[in-house]
Amino acid sequence: MPGRVKTRRQFARLAHPSKKGRSGPLRIHFVESSEPSEDFSAAYAIGKTVGNAVVRNTIRRRLRAVMDEVRGDAEPGLYLIKCGFGTNELDYDQLRDHVRHALRSAGTLR
């Protein structure tokens, strides 16, 4: 399972990403890892416009599973996945395809 972005310093680094990607309602920001503990960590930004708490938590769990799948193919570093309006209408396979496409457009998927 991917690690979590926890510290204020990690979040501050994500404010200035080195790479960005987009696909459908998803946007991905990437920062290269500078420490061994940041092998592969992810944060998720899912606003209230996407849905209520139950919907947002379901999307977060699905995103964690997708990021766990792509972990071996993606560059190590910090990832921020921003979910826009319409993310709640995607099923798991569509969400996975959008994540993979966004990672490819950011140039972080091997």
ChimeraX attribute file (.defattr): number of C-alpha atoms within 10 A of each C-alpha:
attribute: neighborCount
match mode: 1-to-1
recipient: residues
	/A:1	13
	/A:2	20
	/A:3	15
	/A:4	16
	/A:5	19
	/A:6	11
	/A:7	8
	/A:8	9
	/A:9	9
	/A:10	17
	/A:11	15
	/A:12	10
	/A:13	14
	/A:14	19
	/A:15	12
	/A:16	12
	/A:17	16
	/A:18	12
	/A:19	16
	/A:20	20
	/A:21	20
	/A:22	20
	/A:23	17
	/A:24	17
	/A:25	17
	/A:26	21
	/A:27	20
	/A:28	22
	/A:29	23
	/A:30	26
	/A:31	21
	/A:32	19
	/A:33	17
	/A:34	11
	/A:35	8
	/A:36	9
	/A:37	10
	/A:38	18
	/A:39	16
	/A:40	23
	/A:41	21
	/A:42	21
	/A:43	23
	/A:44	18
	/A:45	14
	/A:46	21
	/A:47	14
	/A:48	12
	/A:49	13
	/A:50	18
	/A:51	17
	/A:52	11
	/A:53	12
	/A:54	9
	/A:55	15
	/A:56	21
	/A:57	13
	/A:58	12
	/A:59	23
	/A:60	18
	/A:61	11
	/A:62	17
	/A:63	20
	/A:64	18
	/A:65	16
	/A:66	20
	/A:67	22
	/A:68	14
	/A:69	14
	/A:70	17
	/A:71	17
	/A:72	12
	/A:73	13
	/A:74	17
	/A:75	20
	/A:76	20
	/A:77	19
	/A:78	26
	/A:79	28
	/A:80	21
	/A:81	21
	/A:82	17
	/A:83	22
	/A:84	17
	/A:85	15
	/A:86	13
	/A:87	22
	/A:88	18
	/A:89	12
	/A:90	13
	/A:91	11
	/A:92	14
	/A:93	11
	/A:94	13
	/A:95	22
	/A:96	19
	/A:97	14
	/A:98	20
	/A:99	25
	/A:100	22
	/A:101	18
	/A:102	23
	/A:103	27
	/A:104	17
	/A:105	16
	/A:106	18
	/A:107	15
	/A:108	20
	/A:109	17
	/A:110	10
